[in-house]
């Protein structure tokens, strides 16, 4: 499942540089996560780094609109980072 940044985001700039998939960008008002690029850090880290560095509790959550299994997240990681080797 991809992650989602809620409106409680304070635009502190902590999450964007931490994303290994470059899935986080500044939106119209707050940072946004591209669900096509978010793997919840599967393939990189044990837990999502954006959630880890966010200073506001429960601002980054699992996106109920983009449910994916760990296997699907892993497949997405492979496509994003290793497509040239497939």
Buried (B, 14 or more C-beta within 10 A) or exposed (E): BBBBBEEEBEEEEBBBEBBBBEBBEEEEEBBBBEBEBBBBBBBBEEEBBBBBBBEEEEBBEBBEEBEBEEEEBBBBBBEBBEEEEE
